[in-house]
Structure formats: C-alpha cells, structure tokens
Amino acid sequence: MIAANRIAPLFLLALVFVMEGYDIAAMSLAVPRLEGDLGLEPAGFGWVFTALLIGLGLGGALLAPLGDRFGRRALIVAGCFATGLGTLATATATSIPEFLLWRLLTGTALGACLPNVSALSSELAPEKLRATIMAAVSAGIPVGLAGAGLFAPEIIALGGWHGLFLVPGTFACVLAAGLWLALEGGLPKGAGEPAASDAPREKLPQLALLRSPWLFPFAVFAAMLALNALNLYLLNSWLPTVLPGAGLSLDDAARIAGVANLAGLGIGIGASLLLDRWHKGATLALMFGAMAASFAAILVVAPGAAAMTLLLMVGVGGANAGGMVLPGLCAYLFPARLLSSAVGMGVLVARLGAFAGPPLGGAMIAAEVPAQSFLAVAAIPAAACVLVALLVGAALKVKGRVEAGPAAPLTA
C-alpha cells in the first residue's frame, strides 16, 4: 500500500510527465499548420525536433545528477518552471532558428527535471511496487501526448497554433508552484551512506556508471532507451504530418495520433505489472516484439483507416509504453544513490539514438516516402530492442552481487 501522505506528491510528479508528453506533441501538431501561417516548410523542422532532444540530453547528463547530491525538489521545481517559460516563449517564434533556440532551452530544463522525477517516484514507492509506481507516474507521457492530439483542433480553433504552446507553458509554471509546496526537501535516500563497492564516494556519481561493475547494466538500460527513443521521437514528431498522406485530414490525423498514444497508457501499466511480478527480460521482449510486428504489418497488409488505427495503438503505444517501463527497470538495476545519475546518463545516451529520429523522418518526408513505408521503418529499432532485452537477466545479477559484498572467508 502507498502511504496517504505520498499520494499527492506522486500525482503531481505524474503531472510533470503529462506536461512533457503534451510539450512533445505540441511542436509536431504545430508544424503542418506553420506552412500556411508563417511560410515554413515541414521538412525544415527536423533539427527543431532534434534541438529538444539535445537539450534533454544535456540537462539529463549535466544538471539532473545534481539531484543525487543536493536533493530532488530544487531540480524538479526549477526545471518545471524553466520548461514553462521556454514553452511560452516558443509561441513567439516566427522562424526556424527561433523555434530551434526555444526548443533547445526547453529540452535542457526538462532534462534536468525528469530524471529526478523518476528517481523520487521510486523513493516514494513501496519496494515491491517500484516499477509499477514509476510506470504509473511516467504514464503522464502518453496521457499528455493523447490529450494534445485529441484537443488540438479545439485549442487551435480558439488560439491558433500559438495555443499549442501557451496551454502547456502556463500549466508548467502553475505546476512548479504546486511541486514546491508538496515535495519535501532534503537529500535523497541513501545519499549520505557510504557505497559498498564504489568507495571513495564519487564527486560525480555518473562516472561510476562508466566502469565495472555498473557499466554492463547501464549499457543494457541505455541501449534500450536509445532504440526506443529513436522510435518515440520519429513517430511523435512526424505522425500528424505523415498520416494525411494516407488520406486523412489534419484534424483526423491529430485525433488518431492521440488515440494511438493513449493506448500506451494501458500497455505501459500492464507491462510494468509484469515487470514487478514476472521475468523482466521476457516482459520487455514481448512488448518490443509486438511493436515490431505491428509496424511490419502496416507495410505488408496495407490496412484501412480502422486497422491502421489499431496497429498504431500497438506500435506507437508500445513506444510510449517503453518510455514508461524502462525507468522502472532502472530501479532494479541500480542502487538508490545512483538512480538520478543512471536515468540522467541514460537520457543522454538515449538521445544519441533519438537524435536520428526527427532528421530521419524529415529526410523521408522530403523524399516523399509513402506513409506505410515510413511507419514500417519503426519495426527495425523495435526488433533491436528485443535482442537487447535478452541481456536483461544477466544485467540484473550485478546489483545483487554488489549488495551482497565480498564473499565471507571460509572457516575451518
């Protein structure tokens, strides 16, 4: 059971991920409409989408680990408020360089905030429900993505494309105030305790992830994050632009994207329950395998609108579920003192894969690749995730060996 005094903080932490999901979708929903309003070609926005990812990587690697040393609340509140300001500023952009600048700054603020949100949700959760609670908090991502798609037509009707940024920007600033009031200050759990195997204590704890014994589990975790992030940002950056090529209107494409993203909520919660109660590697292999099969089916069977929606619910929903489930795996791979550092460094490495998503999509858009072929490309990273998931069992054993400490000497 979760203590009553932890429910409100966990709910507010989940709203941070709602904000992230909405913010990711806002740019992709705005792009098809900017050509008419500002004369900006959609194919030119590949690096604008990538700028957000670069910022997420920089903030995750350079700023988020400060939460392990100085406390989660300060990083979460400051990052949330700065995200709101950057998103509001995006509504003032009139050129691609301006969009790029504001998305870079917004991503940096998000990168500082999100790993600490994941780490704090793990610390607030009962030990046997860590993955499930972390996934429930991360479920805000598909909720935000879905909400943006489903309500975009009404928001645009009221405030134009600017409204797509004004809504999440205002929400983020208000949320930052609520987080400051609801979260407790102080150092993270275990921050003042000596490490069993990493003595002397690291001034930069993220460096411990780059050598034995943590290098192997970190490599497995980061590889799946990177491959899934490639799909996540390829699809969520370009889906509203690609689907009209399959004969849908802009409004219908936005709503289908919203429904597909919302499916990730159910997939993510189900997979996280399995992660807590069943074989973790097998759970991830099944989830990513279903993703790969759904994208391959779109190319092979040429589905109609209804079938396309169902397949996208599995594929796009699975990519969003991966973003929910993988932080939960992190709680089993690493001790509490390394959680923010592991998630933050994972975010940085993941961005190396995610960086490829928006430019790859932009190149396919410029080459006029058919919608079915565009979506089928996403089967490749999903299949690679299946192969990496087969290594999860071996990666999980590392934490157990470290916590067990040196073997006791034999006595006669």
Buried (B, 14 or more C-beta within 10 A) or exposed (E): EEEEEBEEBBBBBBBBBBBBBBBBBBBBBBBBBBEEEBEBEBBBBBBBBBBBBBBBBBBBBBBBBBBBBBBBBBBBBBBBBBBBBBBBBBBEBEEBEBBBBBBBBBBBBBBBBBBBBBBBBBBBBEEEBBBBBBBBBBBBBBBBBBBBBBBBBEBBEEBBBBBBBBBBBEBBBEBBEBBBEBBEEEEBBBBEEEBEBBEEEBEEBBBBBEEEEBEBBBBBBBBBBBBBBBBBBBBBBBBBBBBBBBEBEBBBBBBBBBBBBBBBBBBBBBBBBBBBEEBBBBBBBBBBBBBBBBBBBBBEEEBEEEEBBBBBBBBBBBBBBBBBBBBBBBBBBBBBBBBBBBBBBBBBBBBBBBBBBBBBBBEBBEEEBEBBEBBBBBBBBBBBBBEBBEBBEEBBEBBEEBEEEEEEEEEE
